[in-house]
Amino acid sequence: MKTRLFLIALLIVLASVTKTEAKTNPTLTPSGDILNYYKYPDPLKPLTVDPHKWEQQPLVNSWPAMELATKEAMEKRDGYGLFQLAYLEFVHQYTYGKLDPKTMLYNAYEIGKTNGDPYLMYWVTDFEGVAFFFFEYLDRRRNHAMGTDSVATEKRELPVLYMLADLNEKNFQQMKALASQYIQCAYLKNETYALLNYDVRKKAQTLENLQPKK
């Protein structure tokens, strides 16, 4: 009887220790959480740098490797890895169209949104303008820009807001140039050229001014 009570007590202690470690040690968190570099920063993966320029990149050079890496990234909820794979697929077309970079980017954005990571959300929105700069995807990019702005504002991530302001101004110029070339863009007006119809830079500056002086 005493032995049984001792074993029960030991199990309770072990369970308590495991739960405490899981809260403080990212290696014990659910799958994908440790790959959330917004929550667990990695000096080798600076969030203000485009992830496809990081030193560490997915090692893929074939169709099977790309398919396997993408499957694993989805299973692990590795949003940054998925973003990097989307870039590689867009540039090299390893799967000859079987894997769609647009879908990969969308999934990476959704992981970033779930993680509350405005940096990943921003880099997806930015690269979408390179991967498929077409009018039929403009609404999706605008939704992604609005979502990024919302999360970045809530978390007071000024670097994201300033990068988003640059992207917004760049998109305005690109769309204005295209509108003068294509008849299907004739309906567009100045206020519809940008991703966001408000001054993101001014908002970022206002938030910066409200921050306590160091």
Contacts in CASP RR format, 6 or more apart in sequence:
PFRMAT RR
TARGET T0000
AUTHOR 0000-0000-0000
METHOD contacts of the structure
MODEL  1
MKTRLFLIALLIVLASVTKTEAKTNPTLTPSGDILNYYKYPDPLKPLTVD
PHKWEQQPLVNSWPAMELATKEAMEKRDGYGLFQLAYLEFVHQYTYGKLD
PKTMLYNAYEIGKTNGDPYLMYWVTDFEGVAFFFFEYLDRRRNHAMGTDS
VATEKRELPVLYMLADLNEKNFQQMKALASQYIQCAYLKNETYALLNYDV
RKKAQTLENLQPKK
18 28 0 8 1.000
21 28 0 8 1.000
22 28 0 8 1.000
22 29 0 8 1.000
26 33 0 8 1.000
26 34 0 8 1.000
26 39 0 8 1.000
26 40 0 8 1.000
27 34 0 8 1.000
31 75 0 8 1.000
31 76 0 8 1.000
31 77 0 8 1.000
32 76 0 8 1.000
32 77 0 8 1.000
32 78 0 8 1.000
33 39 0 8 1.000
33 40 0 8 1.000
33 77 0 8 1.000
34 40 0 8 1.000
35 76 0 8 1.000
35 77 0 8 1.000
35 78 0 8 1.000
35 79 0 8 1.000
35 80 0 8 1.000
35 81 0 8 1.000
36 115 0 8 1.000
36 117 0 8 1.000
37 45 0 8 1.000
37 47 0 8 1.000
37 80 0 8 1.000
37 117 0 8 1.000
38 47 0 8 1.000
38 112 0 8 1.000
38 115 0 8 1.000
38 116 0 8 1.000
38 117 0 8 1.000
38 118 0 8 1.000
38 119 0 8 1.000
38 120 0 8 1.000
39 115 0 8 1.000
39 117 0 8 1.000
41 47 0 8 1.000
44 54 0 8 1.000
44 55 0 8 1.000
44 56 0 8 1.000
45 51 0 8 1.000
45 54 0 8 1.000
45 56 0 8 1.000
45 80 0 8 1.000
46 54 0 8 1.000
47 119 0 8 1.000
47 120 0 8 1.000
48 119 0 8 1.000
48 159 0 8 1.000
48 163 0 8 1.000
50 123 0 8 1.000
50 126 0 8 1.000
50 127 0 8 1.000
51 80 0 8 1.000
51 81 0 8 1.000
51 83 0 8 1.000
51 84 0 8 1.000
51 87 0 8 1.000
51 120 0 8 1.000
51 123 0 8 1.000
52 83 0 8 1.000
52 84 0 8 1.000
52 87 0 8 1.000
52 88 0 8 1.000
52 127 0 8 1.000
54 84 0 8 1.000
57 84 0 8 1.000
57 88 0 8 1.000
58 69 0 8 1.000
58 73 0 8 1.000
58 81 0 8 1.000
58 84 0 8 1.000
58 85 0 8 1.000
58 88 0 8 1.000
59 65 0 8 1.000
60 66 0 8 1.000
60 69 0 8 1.000
60 85 0 8 1.000
60 88 0 8 1.000
60 94 0 8 1.000
61 94 0 8 1.000
62 94 0 8 1.000
63 94 0 8 1.000
63 95 0 8 1.000
63 96 0 8 1.000
63 98 0 8 1.000
65 94 0 8 1.000
66 85 0 8 1.000
66 88 0 8 1.000
66 89 0 8 1.000
66 94 0 8 1.000
66 95 0 8 1.000
66 99 0 8 1.000
67 95 0 8 1.000
67 98 0 8 1.000
67 99 0 8 1.000
69 85 0 8 1.000
70 82 0 8 1.000
70 85 0 8 1.000
70 89 0 8 1.000
70 99 0 8 1.000
70 104 0 8 1.000
72 78 0 8 1.000
73 79 0 8 1.000
73 81 0 8 1.000
73 82 0 8 1.000
73 85 0 8 1.000
74 82 0 8 1.000
74 107 0 8 1.000
77 111 0 8 1.000
77 114 0 8 1.000
78 111 0 8 1.000
79 107 0 8 1.000
79 108 0 8 1.000
79 111 0 8 1.000
79 112 0 8 1.000
79 120 0 8 1.000
80 108 0 8 1.000
80 120 0 8 1.000
81 108 0 8 1.000
82 104 0 8 1.000
82 105 0 8 1.000
82 107 0 8 1.000
82 108 0 8 1.000
82 111 0 8 1.000
83 104 0 8 1.000
83 105 0 8 1.000
83 108 0 8 1.000
83 120 0 8 1.000
83 123 0 8 1.000
83 124 0 8 1.000
83 127 0 8 1.000
85 104 0 8 1.000
86 101 0 8 1.000
86 104 0 8 1.000
86 105 0 8 1.000
86 108 0 8 1.000
86 127 0 8 1.000
86 131 0 8 1.000
87 101 0 8 1.000
87 127 0 8 1.000
88 94 0 8 1.000
89 95 0 8 1.000
89 99 0 8 1.000
89 101 0 8 1.000
89 104 0 8 1.000
90 101 0 8 1.000
90 130 0 8 1.000
90 131 0 8 1.000
101 131 0 8 1.000
101 132 0 8 1.000
102 128 0 8 1.000
102 131 0 8 1.000
102 132 0 8 1.000
102 137 0 8 1.000
105 124 0 8 1.000
105 127 0 8 1.000
105 128 0 8 1.000
105 131 0 8 1.000
106 124 0 8 1.000
106 140 0 8 1.000
108 120 0 8 1.000
108 124 0 8 1.000
109 120 0 8 1.000
109 121 0 8 1.000
109 124 0 8 1.000
109 125 0 8 1.000
109 144 0 8 1.000
111 120 0 8 1.000
112 120 0 8 1.000
112 121 0 8 1.000
112 124 0 8 1.000
113 121 0 8 1.000
113 147 0 8 1.000
113 151 0 8 1.000
116 151 0 8 1.000
116 155 0 8 1.000
117 151 0 8 1.000
118 148 0 8 1.000
118 151 0 8 1.000
118 152 0 8 1.000
118 155 0 8 1.000
118 157 0 8 1.000
118 160 0 8 1.000
119 157 0 8 1.000
119 159 0 8 1.000
119 160 0 8 1.000
121 144 0 8 1.000
121 147 0 8 1.000
121 148 0 8 1.000
121 151 0 8 1.000
121 152 0 8 1.000
122 148 0 8 1.000
122 152 0 8 1.000
122 160 0 8 1.000
122 163 0 8 1.000
122 164 0 8 1.000
122 167 0 8 1.000
124 144 0 8 1.000
125 141 0 8 1.000
125 144 0 8 1.000
125 145 0 8 1.000
125 148 0 8 1.000
125 164 0 8 1.000
125 167 0 8 1.000
125 195 0 8 1.000
126 163 0 8 1.000
126 167 0 8 1.000
128 137 0 8 1.000
128 140 0 8 1.000
128 141 0 8 1.000
128 144 0 8 1.000
129 141 0 8 1.000
129 171 0 8 1.000
133 174 0 8 1.000
135 178 0 8 1.000
135 184 0 8 1.000
135 185 0 8 1.000
138 175 0 8 1.000
141 171 0 8 1.000
141 195 0 8 1.000
142 195 0 8 1.000
142 196 0 8 1.000
145 164 0 8 1.000
145 167 0 8 1.000
145 168 0 8 1.000
145 195 0 8 1.000
145 196 0 8 1.000
146 196 0 8 1.000
148 160 0 8 1.000
148 164 0 8 1.000
149 161 0 8 1.000
149 164 0 8 1.000
149 196 0 8 1.000
149 200 0 8 1.000
151 157 0 8 1.000
152 160 0 8 1.000
152 161 0 8 1.000
152 164 0 8 1.000
153 161 0 8 1.000
153 203 0 8 1.000
153 207 0 8 1.000
156 207 0 8 1.000
156 211 0 8 1.000
158 204 0 8 1.000
158 207 0 8 1.000
158 208 0 8 1.000
161 200 0 8 1.000
161 201 0 8 1.000
161 203 0 8 1.000
161 204 0 8 1.000
161 207 0 8 1.000
162 201 0 8 1.000
162 204 0 8 1.000
164 196 0 8 1.000
164 200 0 8 1.000
165 199 0 8 1.000
165 200 0 8 1.000
165 201 0 8 1.000
165 204 0 8 1.000
167 195 0 8 1.000
168 194 0 8 1.000
168 195 0 8 1.000
168 196 0 8 1.000
168 200 0 8 1.000
169 194 0 8 1.000
169 201 0 8 1.000
171 193 0 8 1.000
171 194 0 8 1.000
171 195 0 8 1.000
172 193 0 8 1.000
172 194 0 8 1.000
173 193 0 8 1.000
175 185 0 8 1.000
175 188 0 8 1.000
175 192 0 8 1.000
175 193 0 8 1.000
175 194 0 8 1.000
176 190 0 8 1.000
176 193 0 8 1.000
178 185 0 8 1.000
179 185 0 8 1.000
179 186 0 8 1.000
179 188 0 8 1.000
179 193 0 8 1.000
191 197 0 8 1.000
END
